[in-house]
């Protein structure tokens, strides 16, 4: 069973995304606190096959998640989602290594 890590500060979106992936038979790890998620990733406390993260969050942004994963050798595909309509933000996420 594939494992997805969802990092989203909006509890409603987190709940919906978690339910969606569980319905599709994914094992889901969900975090509303991006700082905790990143700390657990870096320390090896959690593993996953893919990371789905919001772009703009308190503590650590989606871009920070990408940067820190790459800087520490964590080679997991990262998909960034956002409700903000910014082409610059999308391009920066791809340049940092977000899955395209």
Secondary structure as UniProt FT lines:
FT   STRAND          3..7
FT   HELIX           11..23
FT   TURN            24..25
FT   STRAND          27..31
FT   HELIX           34..42
FT   TURN            43..44
FT   STRAND          50..54
FT   HELIX           62..71
FT   TURN            72..73
FT   STRAND          77..81
FT   HELIX           87..96
//
